[in-house]
Amino acid sequence: MLAPVAAHARALAHGRPFAHISQFHPELTAFRRDLHAHPELGFEEVYTSARVQESLRLCQVDEVHAGIGKTGVVGIIRGKTNTSGRMIGLRADMDALTMTEANDFPWKSGKSGMMHGCGHDGHVAMLVGAARYLAETRNFDGTAVLVFQPGEEGFAGAKAMIEDGLFQRWPVEAIYAMHNWPGLKPGCFGIRNEAMMAAADRVTIEITGKGGHGAHPYLAVDPVLVAAHIITAVQSIVSRNVKAVDGAVISLCAMNAGDLHAMSVIPGKATLVGTVRTFRPEVQAMVERRLNELCSAVALGFGATATVHYERIYPATINTARETEFAGNVAESLVGPENVVRDMEPSMGAEDFSFMLQVKPGAYLRIGQGGEGSCMLHMTRYDFNDEILPLGAALHAALVEQAMPAAAP
């Protein structure tokens, strides 16, 4: 499959960045596979961070800064000129997932219970490829800020870097990020104005009843029964309180109550844990309010109590209009308008690049890596498609060159 993919990408992509970066495609592939074999979780990316720093120095970028947001790395590349004083940011995430890999290729994970199941190894390799090209050519007027971010998978590494002074030290005017997408064919990009990904919130519902004997339930207040009614009832929030044109998901995904070895003991407490996904802040606030109202009311009807703990984990990933239009135009310059989806369907997944977009204008894109039937993200047999490395790196580089075009001689 990979050879046709490579030929397809080469046939589509044009422009100097792609041609230049394609020359060191084997080196990027080896680098990516080394990262895949050495996965690290959020804020534990010691090996990954060191490899990134080493690679940036070999690329002869102007500055390498480590320890930003714990294990984050920032590389600085200056153009041939800086008459504009402009500064553009590019971001890649570095962390892996707590999964056991089921692949058997030579570069499979060497760590039990950890794998790069979301392609962050490929994202790092693409940005390193862009760094090498930009440092070798410097065909732009301004400064490129390359952000290698830790802890995207639930650790809010973007927020940590921001709180550590990322944008105070390097006040970029816009920042861009890209994620591989198995459902999109290689040689294609996807983007949309406004919401690309949903906000992700965590919900914990603690139900307190009265324990008792399973043979005498009338003497108890059964929290398991209350939990069952809450699980069913909360689905009415999306179907009856959220406008049909607005997106929202409520999933109660885990329940803890009683002892599996105690078949006749009604427990005194039950806990439900789940997630809420929304795009708009007003919908998010309404869902939080209705969860509190409904859970309390359902529990009260059975003589129990319910407490809702609502945690806002990641905000929605909202692209800004001007940067979305610009990034789409840059993608078209590489692969043609017929291979850029400008109205990409938003995902109910979440992404902590959203924190950066709350502070700076920017856009989040998807790069195709598979097409129909490809192994989806967060699956045990997932692997990044190395054939798209030059194209992804070329898009990063082209964003810098076209945002800050070289000054006329």
Secondary structure, 3 states (H helix, E strand, C coil): CHHHHHHHHHHHCCCHHHHHHHCCHHHHHHHHHHHHHCCCCCCCCHHHHHHHHHHHHHCCCCEEEEEECCCEEEEEEECCECCCCCEEEEEEECCCECCCCCCCCCCCCCCCCCECCCCHHHHHHHHHHHHHHHHHHCCEECEEEEEEECCCCCCCHHHHHHHCCHHHHCCCCEEEEEEEECCCCCCCEECCCEEEECEEEEEEEEEECECEECCCHHHCECHHHHHHHHHHHCHHHHHHHCCCCCCEEEEEEEEEECCCCCCCEECCEEEEEEEEEECCHHHHHHHHHHHHHHHHHHHHHCCCEEEEEEEEEECCEEECHHHHHHHHHHHHHHHCHHHEECCCCCECCCCCHHHHHHHCCEEEEEEECCCCCCCCCCCCCCCCCHHHHHHHHHHHHHHHHHHCECCCC
